[in-house]
Amino acid sequence: MPNSIDSSTFIKNCEYMNACNSFKNSLCLPDAYFVGTESPICYCHSCHILRGEIGIHKQGDPVAQYTIPLGWVRYSVNFTQEAFPSGTPSNPMMTSSTSSLSNVLTTWHVAYHGLNIPHVRRCMDAGVLFQPGDSDFGEFGSEGFPLKRTKEGGERGEGGLLVFSPAVDYAAIPEFSRKHDFVDSSKRILSARVAFQVLVQPGSYKAGPPSYPNPITTAGYNGEESDRVSLASTLDSETLEWETKEQGATHVSALLIRLDGF
């Protein structure tokens, strides 16, 4: 999993990344929540082509595939205790697992967790991903968390499950990550979405088919039509959705931001 990319491998003064930076600033997230020594990584069409990076990566023990976040900008999250307010749990953005950091970074699986924009600050302040119905979610409650479809076609509550996907296109569908309007410096009205990139402990989650349709295009990706086929469609559809109840088996590694209509 790339934690940093040399500045020569993305376009200087990339307009898309600048717009995402402006949106991130509008969230009023403390700088200490992010790794100051690592630059954001832009995965817009132009920056991606410049790097020549493959779209599917592998990581973990056993190895699992995941897609790179095409069309998004990645901001590495700081999980050191000094970054968080007093009173938060020890190493709050870090798993409570006894695994060493180096072990987590190399042997855990990479996935994505979609969430609604109003929930980002709350999750980062507490240093955890909130499960639906979690009383600690306070004023936000469980509103905005997805319902899962039953085989009979109805819907049921998540029941405390955290939902991930190795494909950001699926993790950030509207059922998981709602779009919010954002007006950029050029007065364009864009649609913003957010997601977390997470590391998930192998064996702690159940993988299965998607509860919602697998997206086949990445609308607003800012690329040629031939490049707009969703990378989610290249993964095994029978393992596209991951679920776990084990809060301590996850580690948030980055915040992702996407602006559609750019």
N, C-alpha and C positions, 0 to 999 in steps of 0.2 A: 504494500500500500504506500503510494508516494506521500510523504509528509512535507516535502518541499521540492520545488523545481527551480532550476537556475533562471534568473530574470531574463536571460537571453533567449529563452524558449517560449516567451509570449510577447505579444505586440506591445511596444512601449506606448503608454497613454491609450490603452484600449478603451474605446468609448463604452462598450458594453460593461466591462469591469468597473469603469468609473461610475456608471449608473448604478450597478449593484453595490458599490461602496457607499454611494449616497443613500441608498435604501437602508443598508446596514446601519449607517449613522442615524437614520431616523428612528431606529429601534431603541436608541439610547442605552446600548449595552456597554458596560464598563470595559475599557481597553484591557484591563487585567484579566478578563475572561478569555483572552485570545493570546496566542503565542506571538510575542512582539518580534521575535527574530525570524519569523517565517512570513513571507509575502503571501497574499491571497493567490490562489491558482485559478486562472480563468479557463473554462472549458467551452468558450464560444467556438463557433465554427473556425474562425480565422486562427485563433490561438492554438486550437487543437491540431489543425492542419500543419501549422508551423512546427509543432513538436513531433508530429508523425507518430503519435502514440496509438497503440492498439486499443480497441474498444472494450475488450474483455480481459480482465486480470484474474489471477488465481492467488489464493493465500489460505493458510491454515493447516492444521493437522487433525484429521485428513484434509486434503486440499479441497477448496470450494471456489467456484467461479463467482465473479461479481462484475457489474458494468462500471465503467468510469462515468462520472456525472456530466455527460454532454449537455451543453446549454446552461450550465450552472457555474457559479463561482464558489470556491471552497475556502473557508476560513478555519484554520487549525485552532482547536479549543485548548486552553490552558487548564490542566487539571491539578495544579499544585495548590496546596492549602492556602498559600499566601494570596491567591487570586480571589478568594471568596470571603464574604462577610463573616464576622465572628458569630459563633453559634451554629454554623453549618457543620455537617458531619465531616469526619476526617477524610481527606482526599475525596471531596464530594463528587467530582466528575469522573472519578476512577472507580472501577469495580471494587466490591468488597471481597472479591475472591482472594485467596492466598497466593495466587499465581503472581510471579514477578512481572514487572513492567515489560521487560524484554520478551518474556514468554507470551504475554498478551499481544504485543505488537506483531509477533511473528507467527503464532500458532492459532490465534482466534480468527474467526471468519468476519469478513467485511460485509456490511449490509447498510440499509438506509431506513430511516424512520420518519414518515411524514407527520407534520403537526401543523396546527393553525398558528398564524402569526402572533395573536395575543398571548399564546402559551409559551413563546420562546423565552422571554425574560423570566417568567415564573419558574420554568424548568431550570434555567441556568442559575438563578438565584439560589435555588434549593440544591442544585447539583445532581438532580436525578430526573429520570423519565417518569412521569406520572401515569399510573394505571387508571383506566376508567373507573369512576366511583371512589377514587382515593380521597379521603377526607382532607388530606393535606393540600389538596389543590385549591382550597379556600374559595375565594370569590368566583373563580373560573368554573368550579364544579367539574362535571364530566361533559359539559356541552362541547360539541365539536368533535368528539371522538367517534370513530366510525361504528356503524352497525354491520354485523356480518350476516350474509344471507344464509338461510337454511336450505337444505336440499328441497324442501317443499316450496321454496320461493318466498317465504316470509323473511322477517328480520329478527335478530336477537341481539341483546347487548353483548359487549365484549367480555363481560364477566371478569375483569381484572387482567386480561391478556395484553401484553405488549406485542405489537405487530411490526414486523420488519420485512424487507425484501432485498435480495441481492441486486435488484434492478431499481434504480432511482425513478425511472419512468413509471413503474408500478407503485412504488412507495409514496409518490407525490401526486397520485390521481386525486380528483376533487373530493372523493369520499374520505381521504386521509389528510389532505392539505388543501384548504380552501384558498382561492385566489382573492387578493385584496388590491384595490386600485392604488397606484402610486404615480404621482406626477413628477417627471424628471426635470432636469435643469432646462431642457428644451421645450417644456410644457406639454410633452407627450404623456398621455394617460396609458400607463403600462399595467399589466397584471402581475403582481408579485406572489411568489410562493416560497416556502421554506421547508427544509428537511434537515435532519441530523444524519451525519455519517457515523456509524457505530461499529464497534467490534463486539462480536457475540461469541460466547464460549461454546465450542463444539460440544454437542451432546445435551445442551441445556434447552434447546428449542425443538419444536416440531415443525417440519417443512411439509407443505402441501400445495395443492393447486390454488389459484387465486379465487377469492370470494367475489371479485368484480372482474369485468372483462380486461384482458391483457391489452394495454395500449399498443397500437401498431404504428403510430406516428408520433413525432415529438413536435407538435404545432408550435410555431414561433421560435424554432431552434436557430434561426438566422443562418441557415445553410442551404446548399443546393438541394433540390428535391430528392436526388438520389441518395443524399446523406441523411434524409429525415426518417428512415426506417428505424423504429425503436430498437435499441439494443436489448430491451426486455424480451423481444420475440426470438432472440438467439439463445436464450437460456431454456432449460428444461421447465416447461410450464407446470409440471407436476410438483415442482419444488420452489415455486416463485414466491410463496407467502410463508413467512416464518412466524411462529408464535411462541411466547414464553411467559411464565409467571415469575421467573427468577430475576428480580430487579438487579441483584448483585452479579448476574452473569452478563452484564452489558457494560460497555465503556464508550462514552461519547467522545469521538475524536475530532469532529468538525461540524461547523454550521454551513449549510449550503443555501444559496440564494439564487433564484431564477426570476427573470423578468420576461414575460411573454409580450409580444407586440412591439419589440424593440426594432 
